[in-house]
Amino acid sequence: MGNPYIIPGFSVHEELSLLVASGLNPFEALSAATRNAAAFLGQSSEFGTIAEGRRADLLLVEGNPLEDVTNASRRSGVMLRGRWFSRADIDQMLEDLARSFGR
């Protein structure tokens, strides 16, 4: 079951902040969450960096996360498997999900 207080997609932003608070700079923290994670999983040729032939999962954010890693949570949209989801699309999906859980 895992930890019920860790919500995939949301908890990563807290983890990034904790990595920076622990002494990594924002670039190192973002690398740990992307490039280094893919390398650890043996999947560097599939994801972890932006390159031709890799999975098209990208997060467009407001602000530069290299200046302040918390900017990574300020999403404008997401490209997921080649399909674009605007902030409005994502907000609607989250609202629908919350409604399905009776909130």
C-alpha positions as a printed NumPy array, in Angstrom:
array([[  0.   ,   0.   ,   0.   ],
       [  2.85 ,   2.396,   0.632],
       [  2.516,   5.554,   2.689],
       [ -1.016,   6.995,   2.438],
       [  0.361,  10.496,   3.035],
       [  2.58 ,  10.437,  -0.046],
       [  0.66 ,  11.475,  -3.133],
       [  2.521,  10.848,  -6.403],
       [  2.985,  14.025,  -8.389],
       [  2.533,  16.225,  -5.324],
       [  5.042,  14.785,  -2.87 ],
       [  7.911,  15.274,  -5.322],
       [  7.692,  19.043,  -4.784],
       [  8.181,  18.643,  -1.051],
       [ 11.035,  16.23 ,  -1.729],
       [ 12.719,  18.775,  -4.027],
       [ 12.482,  21.428,  -1.315],
       [ 13.898,  19.024,   1.26 ],
       [ 16.828,  18.183,  -1.024],
       [ 17.622,  21.886,  -1.382],
       [ 17.23 ,  22.415,   2.387],
       [ 19.708,  19.531,   2.843],
       [ 22.367,  21.349,   0.854],
       [ 21.815,  20.52 ,  -2.821],
       [ 21.358,  23.417,  -5.189],
       [ 18.158,  23.463,  -7.293],
       [ 19.924,  22.009, -10.347],
       [ 21.238,  19.076,  -8.308],
       [ 17.812,  18.475,  -6.746],
       [ 16.059,  18.534, -10.138],
       [ 18.723,  16.225, -11.572],
       [ 18.155,  13.792,  -8.703],
       [ 14.435,  13.73 ,  -9.526],
       [ 14.897,  13.289, -13.28 ],
       [ 18.206,  12.291, -14.85 ],
       [ 19.634,  10.491, -11.826],
       [ 16.36 ,   8.666, -11.104],
       [ 16.245,   7.385, -14.69 ],
       [ 19.867,   6.27 , -14.466],
       [ 19.218,   4.433, -11.182],
       [ 16.306,   2.596, -12.827],
       [ 18.41 ,   1.76 , -15.891],
       [ 16.044,   3.784, -18.083],
       [ 18.263,   6.701, -19.185],
       [ 17.579,   5.937, -22.835],
       [ 13.815,   6.272, -22.243],
       [ 13.363,   9.214, -19.843],
       [ 15.143,  11.588, -17.477],
       [ 16.401,  14.092, -20.038],
       [ 14.956,  15.933, -23.005],
       [ 16.145,  14.386, -26.267],
       [ 14.78 ,  13.039, -29.522],
       [ 13.263,   9.594, -29.085],
       [ 12.615,   9.964, -25.346],
       [  9.215,   9.941, -23.668],
       [  7.489,  13.29 , -24.082],
       [  6.594,  13.871, -20.438],
       [  7.353,  17.502, -19.626],
       [  6.167,  20.011, -17.062],
       [  5.837,  23.664, -18.088],
       [  6.155,  25.905, -15.04 ],
       [  5.845,  29.567, -14.17 ],
       [  9.179,  30.833, -12.901],
       [ 12.637,  29.36 , -13.086],
       [ 13.057,  26.283, -10.854],
       [ 16.848,  26.703, -11.082],
       [ 16.474,  29.982,  -9.181],
       [ 13.846,  28.667,  -6.732],
       [ 13.036,  24.953,  -6.777],
       [  9.507,  25.65 ,  -5.492],
       [  8.756,  27.113,  -8.938],
       [  8.576,  23.504, -10.143],
       [  5.182,  23.28 ,  -8.419],
       [  3.813,  26.319, -10.29 ],
       [  2.532,  24.327, -13.262],
       [  1.203,  25.952, -16.411],
       [  0.71 ,  22.681, -18.206],
       [  1.956,  19.167, -18.773],
       [  2.953,  17.284, -21.903],
       [  2.171,  13.651, -21.107],
       [  3.001,  10.965, -23.665],
       [  2.754,  13.534, -26.448],
       [ -0.571,  15.01 , -25.305],
       [ -0.834,  18.579, -23.929],
       [ -2.819,  19.291, -20.749],
       [ -3.295,  22.956, -19.842],
       [ -3.492,  24.176, -16.278],
       [ -7.287,  24.38 , -16.684],
       [ -7.371,  20.753, -17.905],
       [ -5.325,  19.599, -14.917],
       [ -7.399,  21.601, -12.433],
       [-10.574,  20.062, -13.861],
       [ -9.147,  16.532, -13.612],
       [ -8.125,  17.153,  -9.999],
       [-11.579,  18.528,  -9.205],
       [-13.225,  15.487, -10.818],
       [-10.944,  13.181,  -8.867],
       [-11.707,  14.937,  -5.569],
       [-15.432,  14.744,  -6.354],
       [-15.13 ,  10.996,  -6.982],
       [-13.768,  10.638,  -3.443],
       [-16.677,  12.593,  -2.024],
       [-14.863,  15.842,  -1.284]])
